[in-house]
Amino acid sequence: MASKKGNRIVIKLKSTESGHQYTTEKNRRNDPNRIELRRYDPLVRRHVLYRETK
């Protein structure tokens, strides 16, 4: 059974203040550009900006 290529891809979100990373999925059709989210960084122990990396 062949699988078709979907719109969801796995991405990495990297902290702007430390080396911590999250992995998540995004929809290519809804978010074609790189995304930025505010998430909790356990190394700095506060919410910081996370940017999508390759």
C-alpha positions in Angstrom: 0.0 0.0 0.0 1.5 3.3 -1.1 1.5 6.2 1.3 0.9 9.7 0.0 2.9 12.7 1.0 1.0 14.8 3.5 0.9 18.4 4.4 2.3 17.9 7.9 6.0 17.9 8.5 8.2 17.5 11.7 10.1 20.6 12.6 12.5 21.6 15.4 12.0 24.7 17.5 15.2 26.2 19.0 15.4 28.6 21.9 16.8 32.0 21.3 18.4 32.1 24.7 19.8 28.6 25.2 20.4 25.4 23.3 17.1 23.8 24.3 14.9 22.4 21.5 11.3 21.2 21.0 10.1 19.0 18.2 6.6 19.5 16.8 4.6 19.3 13.6 3.3 22.0 11.3 1.0 22.1 8.3 2.9 23.3 5.2 -0.2 24.6 3.6 -1.3 26.8 6.6 2.2 27.9 7.7 4.5 28.1 4.7 7.0 30.4 6.4 9.1 29.7 9.5 7.2 29.9 12.7 8.1 31.6 16.0 6.4 30.6 19.3 6.8 31.5 22.9 7.5 28.3 24.9 8.8 27.4 28.3 12.6 27.0 28.4 13.6 24.7 31.3 17.3 25.7 31.2 16.5 29.4 31.7 13.3 28.6 33.7 11.0 31.1 31.9 9.1 31.6 28.7 11.3 32.6 25.7 11.0 32.9 22.0 11.5 29.7 20.0 12.3 29.8 16.2 11.9 27.1 13.6 15.2 25.6 12.4 16.0 23.2 9.6 
